[in-house]
Every structure is written in structure tokens, then in C-alpha cells.
Amino acid sequence: DYVDPRNRAVQLEMEACVTAYLKRIGGYLAPDTFQDVDIHEGEFEYEASVVIPCRNRVKTIGDAIKSALSQEVKAPYKYNVIVVDDNSTDGTAELIEELRSKNGQLIVIHQDNSWHGIGGNWNAAFHHPDCGRFAIQLDSDDMYYDATTVQQIIDAFHQQHCAMVIGSYRMCDFDLNTLPPGLIDHKEWTDENGANNALRINGLGAPRAFYTNILRDVHFPNTSYGEDYALGLIFSRNYRIARIYKELYLCRRWDGNSDAALSIEKINANNLYKDRLRTLEIAARIQMQAGKTDVTEGTSLQRFFNRQLEIWEEVLLSYNALKQIQTKE
């Protein structure tokens, strides 16, 4: 209901109520408290990576990959596409490999048979050494609106020095015919109050894009529902999130969607999970406002050091060896 323009007046009233409540309990975030983001930090061969997690999507994964590979990114920027296949059994893996053989921009990660979830697949993608400076979401069911989506997102990062960018999407059927309510632009998000208003709504929009350096510090929760909402809440706690209100993304609804024809029990479980995320986030914001250290507070030097431990085995071994050191006076 919060994305339906007909409900705008009552939604504004609900936003005012939630904002007043957050101020009363010490969980309100003022718009002038966000940390600056140095998007030039670190060394990346690629400026952006389109990340597509998938499992058993043989009907749609080809469209998604072709949409991602067709992006027109202007020099000097380079981008690639990272597909994470989570043990598909319907021919998806074979189709991905066929497409990879024809395009060097396509990177494929085949997961082992342990549990990953969509969040775990995302974690594998942004820790890949060729992941770009900005990691941009594309679900295996969906497509980008046109060939300019990735460039528009890159431009938004550079213009606004933000940690996350979220676009707008159009609801459509399998054949891309528009479904009600059509364009969903999430105008309930504003620079002044978006980070607070995010706690009362059920999603933040698509496509979502993250600054990889910070993403590697935070990580996705290893779930297959709400993992993107969890990251949006965490990022909005400390950093500005930029919005693009133009149509960038085609969200296809069809019988094979993971959220198609859910039982009432599954719907309740999903809602409970997001309620728990909100509870955890409010507690974290109250602690942060009280002056306690926050998980996302990191410096460029800390992020550089952590990344070296991840990719440089000799450094990791030496660092761990320091734990055994003995001193005497």
C-alpha cells in the first residue's frame, strides 16, 4: 500500500508518527549526521559489476544476462557481470556456461552444495577479486529498462559520493506488459527523512547498488528473503543513499517467481523476519546515538588492511602468527 499514490496522504501521516516515535526513544537519525564516503578508495580494475544470483532459472536467466551484458558504459569505466549459480538442476548452469564461452565480460561462480541463500551468493560475488567498485543488483527473473542503467548508477555514485544507490522499477508480466501499479519509484524516500522512514516500509526499491568497499565490511545476511532490506537499513544508518526516480528496471512477475502464490504461513514468516530486522536496527541506532561504536564505522585504512588479509595469504599467516608472540620486561 505504501507505493500506491492513492494512499499518499495517509502514508505521510504514518511517516510523521514513526518519526516522532523514533525521536522519543533515541533512534532518530538527523540528515546531517551521515559519514562522508570516499568512493575513490581502493584499487579496482572494474568500476562496476552487475551481480546476478540464481538457482533454477533456465527460463529467465538468459534474458537477465543479455540485459546486463548489453549495457553501454562510457570510458574510462569498465564493468563486468558476475553470475552466482547456486546448484541449479534445470539446465541453468549449462546455459550460463554457454553464454560465458561467448563473452569475456561474464564471470561465473558455481557454489558448493552447502546452504547459501541469496545473501550468501551475493557475498561470494562481491568478494571475487574482479568485483567492481560498485556492485549492482539484477535478479535472475528481471531485466534492465535499457542500456543506460549501469552508467546512470555509476554517475549517481560519483555525483553524490554515497554508499548506496537505489533506482525505480516497473512491474510487468513475463512478456514485459505493465502490471498495476506500474512504475514504483519509492518517493517515500527523501534525503531529509529516508533513513527513518525506511523502518516502517517493507522494501527500498530496485535496482540496488552498493559501494563494494563498505559492502565487504558489512556482508549480506545468509537468507533468501529480506537480505537486501537488511543491507539497506544498515547502510542508511551511517551513509547517504542516493535515489534515481527514473525507470531503470523491469520487475517481472510470473508463476516461477520465488514470491509467487505464497501461503499465508510463508507470508507471516517473511513479515516476522522483517519485523525482527527493524527491531535489531532500532536497537543499533539507539546505541549509536548514545555514543557506542557502530559496526559500519570503518576508516579507509581499516578497510584496506582487512582486504589485504582476505587476498594475501602470506600476510594473513604472519598476522595470525603475531598472536603467538611472547613479551617480557
Buried (B, 14 or more C-beta within 10 A) or exposed (E): EBBEEEEEEEBEEBBEEBBEBBEEEEBBBEEEEBBEBEBEBBEBEBBBBBBBBBBBBBBBBBBBBEBBBEBEBEEEBBBBBBBBBBBBEEBBBEBBBEBBEEEEBBBBBBBEEEEBBBBBBBBBBBBBEEBBBBBBBBBBBBBBBBEBBBBBBBBBBBEBBBBBBBBBBBBBEBEEEEEEEEBBBBBBBEEEBBBBBBBBBEBBBBBBBBBBBBBBBBBBBBBBBBBBBBBBBBBBBBBBBBBBBEBBBBBBBEEBBBEEEBEEEEEEEBEEBBEEBBEEBBEBBBBBBEEEEBEBEBEEEEBEEEBEEEEEEEEEEEEEEEEEEEEEE
